[in-house]
Amino acid sequence: MKKIVLGLPKGSLNNVNRGNTYQLFVDAGYEVRGYEPGKEENEIDILNDPEIKAYLTRPQSAPVELNRQILDIAIIGEDWVREESVNLEEEFTTKIGDLDYGQTRLIVAVPTEAPYGSLDDFFRANKGRKTPILCFTEYPNLTKQHFMENDGYKEIFGDTTPLVQVRGLWDGENDMVQIINSDGATEVYIAKGADLIVDNTQTGSSLRKAGLKIIETIMESSAGLYAGPGCSGDKLKKAQMIFEQLFGAIKARKFFDVKFNISNQKVGKVKEFLLSNGFCSDEPTVVEGTSFSQINVLIPKNKFPEMLQAVKSYGASAIVRENLKQYVE
């Protein structure tokens, strides 16, 4: 099999405070060099899997690189996949699976003091104005689509297309609503004179600091592993294997590995208790000794405090709790 070409995300999805894709690969059992957060290199080595060739890629560019078959697979947020595909008649990118991190929302925001409670309100309140409505965003395609589907927009502008400017490229006929591409730090454009923005946010804190409020959510997004049209046959099987390993590391973060000792006379009662209360993934592992047995369970983290108090009441001792690196069912 030819090497599968993997795009690894630059930016927030490899930030220790948000996604840390590097750590995800390490937890999944990969030896990675050149992708440590803040020290990323353009070419990345997966030392213990010679079938993978990895490159650093911007999330905004990854869907294009997949569609053009520069990459076979990539980790991307769904928002960027939809931004690239919204105008396509046929979807070229296939989602191998969701990785359940990097959650964000694509939202519409206006100044906090603005009287609008929705995008409908915004367009209707600005009916008849003489100057263009300016919206800055990194998502011009999704923004155009969302505006044109809005009842307030349709009521005033019908089915005309907003004017979209991406650097020197202009498209659209309605120059009274102008969508202008930004290259990050989108929230500052309100202070510079924009009427509204479309941006992604996790908590909304940066928007509040900039004096903005959210009036609409366009979509919710998280990171996933996506494949382009060039990923088929053996490469697709390899992509699915990579996803399973990564997802195993993601799932492991929701469990604790817990071991404790219990007297042999109480093993049956404790095992029944753990099973009836869902305090283990399948069933406890029991290693019997002369007088005491060791019980080992994988338990959801949110159930651990309740289980701990209960097993202590049965006389459990030498209780050890550890984090899991990987959990593949």
Summary of the structure (lengths in Angstrom):
residues: 329
radius of gyration: 25.5
end to end distance: 26.6
largest distance: 88.2
contacts: 1037
relative contact order: 0.14
helix: 31%
strand: 33%
